[in-house]
Amino acid sequence: MKNIKAYIFLICLTMIFCSCQQELDLAPPSFIGDNGFYENAEQVEGGVVAIYDGLQQVPLREFALLEMRSDNTGTRTSEGDWAQFESFTVQPTNLAIGEYWQANYNVIFRANQVIKHLGVVTNETQKKQFEGEAKFARAMAHFNLVRAFGAVPLIDRVIIQTDTEFFGRNDVSEVMGFVEADLTTAVEFLPENTGSGAGRATKGAAQALLAKVKLTRGDYVAAENILSSLVNNTNYALQENYNDVFYTEMNNEIIFAIPYLDDNATESQDFSFEMTLGGRASGLNFITDNFVASIDASDVERTITLYDANVNRAVGKFLTQSANVRQCGNDWIVLRLADVLLMHSEAILAGGASTQSLQAIQSYNKVRVRAGMPALAEDGSATLTKQMLLDERRVELAFENHRFYDLIRFGEAENVLGAFAAANGYVFAPTDLLLPIPQREINVSGGAITQNPGY
């Protein structure tokens, strides 16, 4: 397996691992390195906590790569690097894609550090949990990268500058296979509940992510089997009110979320600012007319929490209570039960145009009914279509960074984004489904990492 560049390694090698989330209830070390640090289970657990700290960097600008590159959101001013996403003109020098690449490889580095030092953990149950958490995070980071950039360097161990055999790009199928293998181990090793506080990966989180990987690869049967067990898992339940999903954090609809804290210099985020207060100023993740037109007028509950038309259509899912508007504590939801229910219907649909499966319709209906929307009949007379399911995912999961990959997975990306681009005076090409490889990574690799077509 090949991968990454010395640049990312040098950054990661010198990093101080930040303090942990309060939800994790751990006392983190101030520094993690190879020399004399990983000597016992407590120190390895400190390394595990550092993985979650690394994950906090991933969602910070992910909305630009996925929501602003879809028909859901755009900019108000159409200026600078941000406008490149809505106009499908992203350049290899774009800062946001470089930061996204770096953040995900940082997570991979931290996960590999933990995996490398698992031998000092003597308690087998604890050792398996740490390995499961590290492999879950490593898989998620590789999955983020391969979907965003296509063939990418695959890193399965800690490397140094002289490991030039890791320079270059691995095939998408190889990376996806590696992701599946890591998640399969995570499903086996992770407990239903870590017992260490909210914010850490569990068996359910690994199952949900593995199911999404299976759907992405078109393995519908395997995905359905996994999702069926999650749909019936009593650890998870839809919130009675839609807005409680976001305003009552770490509720039992959440399968995995990245936690943040209000007004904390190291544990806060600013994507909430960009989607709300920033939306009135700089205008990032500004809701499109196309999205507004897609909402049924009777969908009152989700309309209220998604945007406020009187405040420049700011995203309402991330309203902050922080005193410092750039130090927000809203958690980032990666996986939740509503997503799982709709994926369950998708797996049963299996790439087809429609289904009358009672199980698919029941999962679809649970999401609809919670939002106060009409349900399909469950007497065998109703039909659930691919378009109905795609539309439901768009509204239910809006601004949670699902839309772009949903369009690709449903085989509708070129049609939908092509039409959206044309209606707004942009030009969309099939090569725009992948982001350009950051130019600095190509430069550092000496050309071993090649550029994607169209850039």
HELIX and SHEET records of a PDB file:
HELIX    1   1 ALA A    6  LEU A   13  1                                   8    
HELIX    2   2 GLN A   22  LEU A   24  5                                   3    
HELIX    3   3 ALA A   41  LEU A   55  1                                  15    
HELIX    4   4 VAL A   58  LEU A   60  5                                   3    
HELIX    5   5 GLU A   62  LEU A   66  1                                   5    
HELIX    6   6 GLY A   80  GLU A   86  1                                   7    
HELIX    7   7 LEU A   95  LYS A  116  1                                  22    
HELIX    8   8 LEU A  118  VAL A  120  5                                   3    
HELIX    9   9 GLU A  124  PHE A  149  1                                  26    
HELIX   10  10 THR A  164  PHE A  166  5                                   3    
HELIX   11  11 VAL A  172  PHE A  189  1                                  18    
HELIX   12  12 LYS A  203  THR A  216  1                                  14    
HELIX   13  13 TYR A  220  VAL A  231  1                                  12    
HELIX   14  14 ASP A  244  TYR A  247  1                                   4    
HELIX   15  15 PHE A  271  MET A  275  1                                   5    
HELIX   16  16 LEU A  277  ALA A  281  1                                   5    
HELIX   17  17 ASP A  289  SER A  294  1                                   6    
HELIX   18  18 VAL A  300  LEU A  306  1                                   7    
HELIX   19  19 ALA A  309  VAL A  311  5                                   3    
HELIX   20  20 GLY A  316  PHE A  318  5                                   3    
HELIX   21  21 LEU A  337  LEU A  349  1                                  13    
HELIX   22  22 LEU A  358  ARG A  370  1                                  13    
HELIX   23  23 LYS A  386  GLU A  396  1                                  11    
HELIX   24  24 ARG A  403  ARG A  409  1                                   7    
HELIX   25  25 ALA A  413  ALA A  423  1                                  11    
HELIX   26  26 PRO A  430  LEU A  433  5                                   4    
HELIX   27  27 GLN A  439  VAL A  444  1                                   6    
SHEET    1   A 2 THR A  73  GLY A  74  0                                        
SHEET    2   A 2 PHE A 286  ILE A 287 -1                                        
SHEET    1   B 2 ILE A 254  ILE A 258  0                                        
SHEET    2   B 2 TRP A 332  ARG A 336 -1                                        
SHEET    1   C 2 TYR A 307  ASP A 308  0                                        
SHEET    2   C 2 ALA A 314  VAL A 315 -1                                        
SHEET    1   D 2 SER A 354  THR A 355  0                                        
SHEET    2   D 2 LEU A 384  THR A 385 -1                                        
END                                                                             
